[in-house]
């Protein structure tokens, strides 16, 4: 596929050209987290228009791109009780042609993990609310040059310059230019739209070196491959480590809501008088009612059981069931935890336990 050079200063023009080509453009923007003098700007993915500010290439966003494929809440259909009859009405949903611009490698890699859940092609299952959005979405990824202190993508088989799942990939070089790589046919269409801004064949050597330099800046290094044998051993299911985890975890669900691969949802009826909507919305395995049965029995009745499930899901269950990674090492669960529960600390502890038990 094609490679080229793009000036970083032309990213505003890229947004202009994509908008003119009838793409909805999503990019990271700085947003105030608090009002008043103590306000802190954080980067979140938002729809941008020509002339809007953006934060492409300036750091990891606090939120990922999951909401644009799997919204936090969405109506499935409307209903109305008319005497003894219930009338159902389809909800009109829009799936616009979309480009998500400036996606970090960890986030774009997470898309295949979600796709494995929502479109199990072997089983013939297809969640059209997800797959129709995915079909309409093109991913323009952007290599990390300054990984965050919480990042650990190299511990789960990725890298700061990984292009897994990307349609068109950009890497910022030391001279301020962007090395552009077209990866798919969808990426080729984007390259055609911005062709007037592209030049030459890029600098593959500098691009590779930039990836090496960025990877060397990651400080959280874990051996995730060593976790699986220990987790598969049922004798470790009652290990005292899980109890310690449960004593610290609040069960707030922040880790799951900020995670780019967590996909659990619930479906409820939201009533207003004699009518309402059936709504699909994000849920969390860390909530105490997540596995509560109608009988009153809860299969995970304590917080340590719930966190044990999440850890196993990330490093064992997800791969067993879906054949994809359950964790992409973005570190958001670490940054977002109100009690500083660090999943990489327990990865290291499990790896140590695995080494000890093997010796």
MOTABEL-V888615 format. One record per residue. N is the residue number from 1. RES is the residue in one letter. PSI is psi in whole degrees, -180 to 180 (* if undefined). OMEGA is omega in radians with two decimals (* if undefined). BURIAL is # if it has 24 or more other C-alpha atoms within 12 Angstrom, else .. Layout:
BEGIN
N:RES:PSI:OMEGA:BURIAL
N:RES:PSI:OMEGA:BURIAL
END
This chain:
BEGIN
1:X:164:-3.02:.
2:X:145:2.95:#
3:X:155:-3.10:#
4:X:178:3.09:#
5:X:139:3.07:#
6:X:138:3.06:#
7:X:133:3.13:#
8:X:-32:3.13:#
9:X:-13:-3.14:.
10:X:5:-3.12:.
11:X:-35:3.06:#
12:X:-40:3.13:#
13:X:-33:3.06:#
14:X:-44:3.11:#
15:X:-42:3.12:#
16:X:-50:-3.07:.
17:X:-40:3.12:#
18:X:-39:3.10:#
19:X:-40:3.10:#
20:X:-27:3.12:.
21:X:15:3.06:.
22:X:27:3.00:.
23:X:140:2.87:#
24:X:125:-3.06:#
25:X:125:3.07:#
26:X:131:-3.14:#
27:X:160:3.10:#
28:X:135:3.09:#
29:X:151:3.03:#
30:X:130:3.13:#
31:X:141:3.10:.
32:X:130:3.11:.
33:X:-35:-3.14:.
34:X:151:3.05:.
35:X:153:3.06:.
36:X:-169:-3.04:.
37:X:-22:-3.13:.
38:X:14:-3.10:.
39:X:138:3.10:.
40:X:128:3.10:.
41:X:132:3.07:.
42:X:152:-3.11:.
43:X:128:3.05:#
44:X:151:3.11:#
45:X:128:-3.12:#
46:X:160:2.99:#
47:X:132:-3.12:#
48:X:149:3.08:#
49:X:161:3.07:#
50:X:131:-3.13:.
51:X:-15:3.11:.
52:X:152:3.04:.
53:X:159:3.09:.
54:X:170:-3.08:#
55:X:30:-3.07:#
56:X:126:3.08:#
57:X:7:-3.04:#
58:X:16:3.11:#
59:X:166:-3.13:#
60:X:133:3.13:#
61:X:151:3.13:#
62:X:-27:3.07:#
63:X:151:3.14:#
64:X:-160:-3.08:#
65:X:-1:-3.10:#
66:X:-41:-3.10:#
67:X:-20:-3.13:#
68:X:-11:3.06:#
69:X:-34:-3.08:#
70:X:84:-3.04:#
71:X:154:3.14:#
72:X:-35:3.03:#
73:X:144:3.11:#
74:X:138:3.13:#
75:X:141:3.08:#
76:X:-41:3.05:#
77:X:163:3.07:.
78:X:154:3.11:#
79:X:156:3.11:#
80:X:130:3.09:.
81:X:119:3.11:.
82:X:87:-3.07:.
83:X:-122:3.12:.
84:X:5:-3.07:.
85:X:140:3.05:.
86:X:121:-3.12:.
87:X:126:3.13:.
88:X:141:3.13:.
89:X:130:3.11:.
90:X:146:3.10:.
91:X:132:3.13:.
92:X:120:-3.14:.
93:X:143:-3.09:.
94:X:131:3.10:.
95:X:78:-3.05:.
96:X:154:3.04:.
97:X:121:-2.92:#
98:X:142:2.93:#
99:X:126:3.01:#
100:X:113:-2.95:#
101:X:132:3.09:#
102:X:28:-3.14:#
103:X:133:3.09:#
104:X:152:-3.08:#
105:X:-38:3.14:#
106:X:-40:-3.11:#
107:X:-43:-3.11:#
108:X:-30:3.08:#
109:X:-26:-3.12:#
110:X:-19:-3.08:#
111:X:-41:3.14:#
112:X:-29:3.08:#
113:X:-42:3.09:#
114:X:-41:-3.12:#
115:X:-36:3.13:#
116:X:-30:3.12:#
117:X:-48:-2.99:#
118:X:-12:3.08:#
119:X:78:3.10:#
120:X:93:-3.03:.
121:X:-33:3.13:.
122:X:-36:-3.13:.
123:X:-6:-3.13:.
124:X:19:-3.14:.
125:X:138:-3.12:.
126:X:112:3.05:.
127:X:99:-3.03:.
128:X:-27:3.11:.
129:X:-34:3.08:#
130:X:-51:-2.98:#
131:X:-32:3.11:#
132:X:-37:3.06:.
133:X:-42:-3.13:#
134:X:-41:3.13:#
135:X:-30:-3.09:.
136:X:1:-3.01:#
137:X:134:3.05:#
138:X:137:-3.05:#
139:X:120:3.05:#
140:X:103:-3.05:#
141:X:163:-3.03:#
142:X:118:-3.10:#
143:X:146:3.00:#
144:X:131:3.01:#
145:X:-23:3.12:#
146:X:80:3.14:#
147:X:147:3.11:#
148:X:158:-3.12:#
149:X:-23:-3.13:.
150:X:-5:-3.08:#
151:X:142:3.05:#
152:X:39:-3.07:#
153:X:-33:-3.12:#
154:X:-16:3.12:#
155:X:-10:-3.13:#
156:X:26:3.02:#
157:X:10:3.10:#
158:X:-170:-3.13:#
159:X:161:3.14:#
160:X:-21:3.14:#
161:X:19:-3.13:#
162:X:142:3.11:#
163:X:18:3.12:#
164:X:126:3.11:#
165:X:-3:-3.09:#
166:X:148:3.02:#
167:X:-35:3.07:#
168:X:129:-3.01:#
169:X:137:3.12:#
170:X:140:3.06:#
171:X:124:3.12:#
172:X:129:-3.12:#
173:X:163:-3.10:#
174:X:-27:-3.12:.
175:X:4:3.10:.
176:X:-5:3.08:.
177:X:166:3.12:#
178:X:128:3.02:#
179:X:121:-3.04:#
180:X:131:3.11:#
181:X:123:3.07:#
182:X:125:-3.02:#
183:X:-26:-3.06:#
184:X:175:3.07:.
185:X:-38:3.09:.
186:X:-39:3.09:#
187:X:-34:3.10:#
188:X:-37:3.11:#
189:X:-39:3.10:.
190:X:-44:3.12:#
191:X:-36:3.13:#
192:X:-36:3.14:.
193:X:-39:-3.07:#
194:X:18:-3.03:#
195:X:-35:-3.11:#
196:X:-17:-3.13:.
197:X:-9:-3.10:#
198:X:148:3.12:#
199:X:155:3.04:.
200:X:-158:-3.11:.
201:X:11:-3.14:.
202:X:-172:-3.13:#
203:X:91:-3.06:#
204:X:-35:-3.13:.
205:X:-47:3.12:.
206:X:-35:3.12:.
207:X:-44:3.13:#
208:X:-41:-3.14:#
209:X:-37:3.11:.
210:X:-38:3.10:#
211:X:-40:3.12:#
212:X:-45:-3.13:.
213:X:-43:-3.13:.
214:X:-42:-3.12:#
215:X:-34:3.14:#
216:X:-16:-3.13:.
217:X:-10:3.14:#
218:X:124:-3.05:#
219:X:-21:3.13:.
220:X:101:-3.10:#
221:X:119:-3.12:#
222:X:153:3.11:#
223:X:85:-3.06:#
224:X:-25:-3.14:#
225:X:-28:-3.11:.
226:X:-9:-3.09:#
227:X:-37:-2.97:#
228:X:-50:-3.13:#
229:X:-39:-3.14:.
230:X:-41:-3.14:#
231:X:-29:3.14:#
232:X:-21:-3.14:.
233:X:111:-3.08:.
234:X:-18:3.08:.
235:X:-20:-3.12:.
236:X:0:-3.10:.
237:X:-28:3.13:.
238:X:21:-3.11:.
239:X:145:-3.09:.
240:X:-20:3.13:.
241:X:-39:-3.11:#
242:X:-39:3.12:#
243:X:-41:3.10:.
244:X:-40:3.11:.
245:X:-45:-3.10:#
246:X:-32:3.13:#
247:X:-26:-3.13:.
248:X:-38:-3.06:.
249:X:135:3.13:#
250:X:-15:-3.08:.
251:X:27:-3.08:#
252:X:-22:3.13:#
253:X:4:-3.12:#
254:X:-39:-3.11:#
255:X:-40:-3.10:#
256:X:-36:-3.12:#
257:X:-28:3.12:#
258:X:-12:-3.12:#
259:X:133:-3.13:#
260:X:-13:-3.13:#
261:X:-15:3.11:#
262:X:134:-2.95:#
263:X:4:-3.07:#
264:X:141:3.13:#
265:X:163:3.07:#
266:X:164:3.10:.
267:X:125:-3.11:.
268:X:162:3.03:.
269:X:124:3.09:.
270:X:111:-3.04:.
271:X:148:2.96:.
272:X:97:-3.04:.
273:X:-127:-3.10:.
274:X:17:3.12:.
275:X:169:-3.13:.
276:X:-162:-3.11:.
277:X:146:2.89:#
278:X:124:-2.95:#
279:X:137:3.04:.
280:X:129:-3.11:#
281:X:157:-3.13:.
282:X:142:3.03:#
283:X:173:-3.10:#
284:X:134:3.08:#
285:X:-8:3.13:#
286:X:-7:3.10:#
287:X:143:-3.04:#
288:X:-20:-3.12:#
289:X:5:-3.03:#
290:X:-41:-3.13:#
291:X:24:3.12:#
292:X:123:3.14:.
293:X:162:3.10:.
294:X:-26:3.13:.
295:X:-16:-3.05:.
296:X:-11:3.11:.
297:X:138:3.11:.
298:X:118:-3.07:.
299:X:-20:3.01:.
300:X:85:-2.94:#
301:X:-10:-3.13:#
302:X:159:-3.07:#
303:X:-33:-3.13:#
304:X:-32:3.10:#
305:X:-35:-3.13:#
306:X:-42:3.12:#
307:X:-35:3.06:#
308:X:-40:3.11:#
309:X:-43:-3.12:#
310:X:-44:3.13:#
311:X:-45:3.11:#
312:X:-37:3.11:#
313:X:-43:-3.09:#
314:X:-39:-2.96:#
315:X:0:3.08:#
316:X:-62:-2.99:#
317:X:-46:-3.08:.
318:X:-47:-3.11:#
319:X:-37:3.10:.
320:X:-45:-3.01:.
321:X:-44:-2.99:.
322:X:-12:-3.14:#
323:X:21:3.14:.
324:X:164:3.10:#
325:X:137:3.07:#
326:X:-5:-3.14:#
327:X:135:3.13:#
328:X:8:3.03:#
329:X:27:-3.10:#
330:X:-24:3.11:#
331:X:6:-3.11:#
332:X:-33:3.13:#
333:X:-29:3.10:#
334:X:-48:-3.11:#
335:X:-32:-3.04:#
336:X:-7:-3.07:#
337:X:125:-3.10:#
338:X:-14:3.14:.
339:X:18:3.06:.
340:X:39:3.06:.
341:X:119:-3.00:#
342:X:109:-3.09:#
343:X:-30:-3.12:#
344:X:-26:3.06:#
345:X:-40:-3.12:#
346:X:-26:2.97:#
347:X:-44:3.14:#
348:X:-38:-3.14:.
349:X:-42:3.11:#
350:X:-42:3.12:#
351:X:-39:3.11:#
352:X:-42:3.09:.
353:X:-41:-3.14:#
354:X:-40:3.12:#
355:X:-43:-3.11:.
356:X:-44:-3.11:.
357:X:-27:-3.13:.
358:X:-21:-3.08:.
359:X:*:*:.
END
